[in-house]
Amino acid sequence: MKATAIAPSNIAFIKYWGKKDDELRLPTNGSISMNLSGLTTTTTVEFSLDYKKDLIEIDGNKNKKEIDRVIKHLDRIRNIAGIDKKAKVVSKNNFPSGTGLSASASGFAALTVAAVSAADLKLTEKELSILARFGSGSACRSIPDGFVEWLDGDTSDESCAVSLHEANWWDIVDVVAIVNLGKKDVPTTKGMEIAGSSPFFQARLSSIDNKIKIAKKVLEKKDFTRFGKLLESEALEMHAIAITSSPSLIYWTSGTLGVMKQVKMWRKAGFESYFTINTGQDIHIICQKHDAIKISNLLKNQKDVRDVIINMPSNGARLVNNHLF
Ligand code: DP6
């Protein structure tokens, strides 16, 4: 059977940076995110005896490591379903990958939902989220709708993502600035492996539960100023860990820094917005709906900004009918 799914990428307001169990992909802490309407992956999967080996096409990407990671994920699903048919997988992102826009989140969420359906399995949202987590941690947050919490669990069964609020809960906007076309030089999984080498990592862990509590409260109250300040300082804290890891990891480029400084200036001028950054040079500007067009125009005038993508909160991964092959 053939099945196709579309999944959003997500932006973490409270970040996942470090694992307590690499094999199970259990993060050192919980995290909070929003699914993004404008950054999606669409994936079609078909299991068939006609295929003599797995045929994987990801946006024309021939990277063997990426392809092996997809095959490993298919194996997990084949194991659960008790099938040994090979698969054809075609996957397309509507945005650049490897630049900080979390293509692995949307990619593994879409792959999970499409492959599970193609294998004729019926899984709950919780089971899909746990399965997506094995592909890439942040992918578990792209399964439920809207604003999402990835629960801090000590076992695989406890480590799943749940929806805190539907997508229409709060009409905040994530204006993504694509800063240049370079790929990050250290992949996220590798970067995270050395998080514990930062002298500040334990300090982060000692305050993170409280931070999550506050983030949930301000999200509930829709207190934009407190929410914005919190998410921006959290992004800087995560990058402080990366920068002070051994070896140090600097994901920003001069273009990223230029936008960070501008956001602070726009704030002073009355356009309230806050930045957050994942692993890569691209930067997410979080603002309220009434400021989104203005912020996006301001960003387009920045020297190093190549493109701007406006994202509203969105639903999570879902099946669709338009197959890619
Ligand atoms: C900085 O989910 O890509 O974007 O589990 O190793 O695949 P793996 O990591 P991944 O990490 C995302 C890290 C982050 C922060 C976040 O999205 O929470």
Boltz pocket constraint, residues with backbone or C-beta under 6 A from the ligand:
constraints:
  - pocket:
      binder: B
      contacts: [[A, 10], [A, 11], [A, 12], [A, 14], [A, 15], [A, 16], [A, 17], [A, 25], [A, 31], [A, 102], [A, 104], [A, 105], [A, 133], [A, 135], [A, 136], [A, 137], [A, 138], [A, 139], [A, 188], [A, 189], [A, 190], [A, 192], [A, 277], [A, 278], [A, 279]]
      max_distance: 6.0
